[in-house]
Amino acid sequence: MKDSRVLWVTGGGSGMGRAAALSAAGSGWKVAISGRRHDAVAATADDVRRRGGEALEVPVDVRDARALRDAHERIAAAWGPVTGLVVSAGLNAPRRSWSDQSIDEFADIVDTNLTGVARVVDLVLPGMRSAGGGDIVVISSRSAWRFSPGAGAAYMSSKAALGMLVASLNDDEGPNGIKACHLCPGDVDSDFLALRPNVPGPEQRVMMLSPSDVARSVQFVLDSPRHVRIDELVITPVGQR
């Protein structure tokens, strides 16, 4: 094994994924950063290096199974098994009601938010087993925990399913020292808000969580003792209903 603290962050080009990558790098992890936008992935990697951390750029769309396999092979070849995974890649669409949604967009959202997560997890599990353990943080949504009007059927359904995905991981892989957390943040002031039908203004954003707030929660999970598993963690800004 080349390094036992190898973290792969998907959706690492912006928002919560980027913040989680920067936080983990400051805690001694080597960080492989994925995302659909090459320039954003490169910018996060540069920030990691400026802070003294080690970064590997592996831009990829989690809907592309072959490209994901290639990305995972690059990480393993450079650093050894991935023993930490933060899955932050997500998708929604402005058209969210049953009267105006596109079923093609529905499929893309589910493929990104649910199937894409399963693809990445499936790739890292063999290496985690061989390493004797691993930590998986699935950044989901408060919409997975409580019905959220306006989030859309595709988004809520895909995020709610992640709770069962994480539960199955913990049941199957716990004996192998692998633990997973279903992290459910409420409103977060990030670029993702641009996908809302009505984009919140500055006065609304100031009351939301920041990506750094979520990154602190991710780091709390990653830093927990080996015998401690945090199955689900819900964090919301004060006042969110």
Secondary structure, 3 states (H helix, E strand, C coil): CCCCCEEEEECCCCHHHHHHHHHHHCCCCEEEECCCCHHHHHHHHHHHHHCCCCEEECCCCCCCHHHHHHHHHHHHHHHCCCCEEEECCCCCCCCCCCCCCCHHHHHHHHHHHHHHHHHHHHHHHHHHHHHCCEEEEEECCHHHCCCCCCCCHHHHHHHHHHHHHHHHHHHHHHHHCEEEEEEEECCECCHHHHHCCCCCCHHHHCCCECHHHHHHHHHHHHHCCCCCCCCEEEECCCCCC
